[in-house]
């Protein structure tokens, strides 16, 4: 009788495992796995307190002033490097073009199997950086910013979501997945702090509000 109940319990557990797996819960992606881990909420709050508050100025801006994408290794440029870093089971050809794989976009929770559906987002947009002080940088520093794989600045996301974000800061745009907001603002502040960029008053207010819950 004990063996019967043991077999029955085992069967029930296996059935439940099958249901969970079929629901895709065992394969749920970790939203922040690919992005370099940003600083903690406490550190981000301390960084934000030191950022100068200034009115933005876009005079003279051109995306071409931020050279990208650059060669990172062999035939792989920055975009292709991030696609490989952020994707699952990514296969590339001799030119480093992603021919297959899957990509999970932490902004909206969508998964894509074609690289053409993915944009590489500059978490702090190039135009926003220009507005915040990058207009006075050298071209080499702007290139480093536009291709930064060390800070949490580049991320593979759904293309139309990235296009909807455009050059907006957290005062007017945040990812639709609220569970990603803390990661997003921590990364935003870290990048701005590292590069010595300013914030405007509405941006600082939004960042302060979001970071209060991190």
N, C-alpha and C positions, 0 to 999 in steps of 0.2 A: 504493500500500500504506500509506504514512504517513497519507493522508487517511482510509483505512478504519479504522486503529487509533485515530485521533483521534476519528472519529465514534463508534466502539465505546466508547471511554473516556468520552466525553460522555454516551452513553446509559446507561452503568453508573452514573455520578454522579447523573444525573437520577433513575434508578430508586431509588437509595439515598436521595436527598432525599425522594422520594415516600413511602418506607417510614417515614422519620423523622417526616415531617409527619403521616402517617396515625396514628402512635403518639402524636401530640399533643405531641411534644417541642419543636417550634418554638413552641407556644402555651403552654408551661408558665409559670405566673404567678410573678412575683417576690413572695415571701411578705411582705417588709417594705416594699414599694413605697408603700403608702398611709400607714402610720403615720409621723408625724414622726420622723426618724432620732434614736434615743436617743444619749446620750453614749457614748464609748468604754468598753471594759472597764476600762481603767486609771483613767479618770475616775470610773466607777461605784464602783470599789473605794475610791478616795479619798473619795468622798461617803459611802459606807457606813460608813467608819471614824469619821465625825463624827456619825452619827445616834445620838441617845440611845436607850438600851435601857430600856424600861419595860414593866410589866405592862399589858395592854390592859384598857380599861374601857368597856363598852357601855351603861352606865346612861343612860337618857333618849333613846336613839337612836330616830329615826324617819326613814324614807326621805324623808318629806315635808319634812324640814328642809334638804334639798338640792334647791332648785327646779330642775327640768329637765322637759322640754326647753324651752329659751327660743328666741325668734325670733333668727335670725342675720342673715338678709337677705331682704327682701321677704316672701314667704309661707313661706320655708324655716326650719324650726327646726333644732336641733342634730342630731337623729337624721337628718333628711333631708339635711343638709349632709354628714354623714359617709357616708351611703349613696352620695351622688354622688361624693364624694372617693375612696372605696374601691372603687367598682364599675367595671365596664367597659361602655361603650355604654349608660349609664343615660339613660333617657327619663323625664321627669317631666311631670305635668299642670299646670294653672294653679294648683293648690293645693300644688305642689311634691312631690306624692306620686309615688313611683317606680312607673311603669307597666310598665317592662321594663328589662332589663339583666342582668348576671351579677355575682356576688360570690364571691370566693375567700376562704375562711376559713383564715388561717395557723395557727390552733390545731390543726386536725384535717385540713387539706388538702382539704376538701370545697368544691365549687363549686355555687352555687345560682342559680336564675333567677327566683325570687320573693322580693321584699323581705320578705314575711311570714315567710320562713325565716331571717331575719337579725336578730340583736340587736346593739345597740351596747354593747359591753362597756366598763365603767369598769375599766381595767386594774388600778388600785388601787381596789377596791370602796368604795362610799360607807360601808358599815358599818365596813370596815377603817380608813378615814380617821377616822371618828368615834372608834373604839377608840384611835387613835394620836395624837389631839390635836384633831381637828376639832370636838369637842364644845364647845370654848371659842371657836370662831370666830364671827364675825358671819354673818348669813344671806347677805349679799352675797358674802362670801368662799366660803361653801359653794356658792353658785350658780356662782361662777367655777370652782371645782374640778369641779363636776358637768358643766360645759359647756366644758371646756378643750380648744380645738382647736390650741393652740400647743405644749404639751408632749405627749409620747407617752402619752396617757391614754385616748383614745377610739379604738375599733377595731371595724369590722364583722366579726362572727363568727357561726358557726352557732348558732342560738338555743338548742338543747338542750345544747350544750357550755357556753355561757355560764351556763345555768341550773344545770348540774352544778357549775360553778366556784363559783357563789354568792358568798359573802363570804370565801372562803378565801385565805390568803396562800401564798407559795411553799413553806412548810414542809409543807403538806398538799395542794397542787394545783399542777400545772404542765401546760402544753399537751402533748397526746399526741405532737406532732411535736417530737422532741428537737432537730432542727435549728433550732427557733425559741427554744429555751431561753435562749440568750445574749441575743438581742434582748429577750426578755421581762423578764429580771432587770435588764438595763441600764435599760430603761424604768421598771421598778418603782422602782429606787433613785433615778433622776432625779426622778421625780414626788414621792417622799417627801422628797427633799432640798429641792426647790424650795419645797414647802409647809411645811417645817419639822416634818414628822411623825416620830414615833418608830417603832422596831421592837421586837418582843419577842425573847426570846433564841432561840427555835426558828426564828423568821423570819430573824434575822441569821445563824444558822448555815447555814441553807439557802441564803441569798443568797451567803454567803461561798464555799460549796462550788461553786455554779453559776458564780460569777464567776471562780473560779480557772482555768476553762478558756476564758475569753473574751479 
